[in-house]
Amino acid sequence: MVTQADVLQLRQALASGAVVLDVREPFEFASGHVPGALSIPMHLVPLRLDELPSHRDLYVICAAGNRSWQVVHYLGERGIPAINVAGGTMAWHSAGLPIETGEARPFAEPQTTAAGGAQS
């Protein structure tokens, strides 16, 4: 079973520290993506599992929700919890939510303090 969320739920989750993984191709990502998204094209996910955050909620997005559904299913079979974003980036854009353009930047986990909180 694949857990799903809509784009408004994703927006709330991102405000709480969740990570969004965009599995579209680089040219799609560069043309517009959720701000701060991690870019790993669908076909490379199996090779880059070690780059996925392990201590934060992981939301997976594509253009419309089909590729991301497949990736969430794949991750679930490997014991990696993830949530599919229904409607994908098209729904995000249609909802009037902010879009970044440009190539992917390296993803880095936020550093934590001794008390376990995120440090900026």
C-alpha positions, -999 to +999 in steps of 0.1 A: +000+000+000+012+035-009+006+064+014-004+096-004-006+133+005-019+163-014+003+194-021-012+213+008-002+185+032+032+185+016+035+223+022+027+217+059+051+188+061+079+209+046+073+236+072+078+209+099+112+197+084+101+170+059+121+164+027+108+162-008+124+140-033+118+149-070+122+119-092+117+137-126+145+140-151+170+169-147+155+190-175+121+187-158+135+196-124+154+226-138+122+240-154+104+242-120+104+223-087+093+225-051+118+248-033+145+228-015+137+196-033+163+168-036+166+157-072+172+120-080+157+108-113+135+078-109+160+054-127+188+064-103+169+059-071+180+023-066+217+034-070+214+064-046+194+050-017+221+061+007+214+097-001+179+096+012+173+112+046+167+086+073+154+107+102+130+130+084+096+123+067+102+117+030+077+129+003+082+118-033+070+140-062+071+139-100+051+157-126+017+142-120+021+114-093+027+083-114+065+080-112+065+091-076+039+064-068+062+038-083+092+050-063+073+051-031+062+015-037+098+005-045+111+022-013+083+006+008+094-029-004+128-021+010+115-009+043+120+028+036+089+048+045+079+075+020+047+094+010+036+099-026+025+135-035-007+131-055-010+154-085+028+160-084+045+193-094+016+202-117-008+202-087+018+222-067+020+248-094-018+248-099-023+255-062-002+287-066+026+274-044+062+287-049+084+272-076+122+273-079+140+269-112+175+258-119+196+228-116+197+206-085+221+214-056+236+189-033+213+179-005+226+182+031+209+171+063+206+199+088+231+197+116+216+189+150+224+203+184+233+182+214+197+185+225+187+169+191+171+200+175+180+213+141+206+240+139+205+267+112 
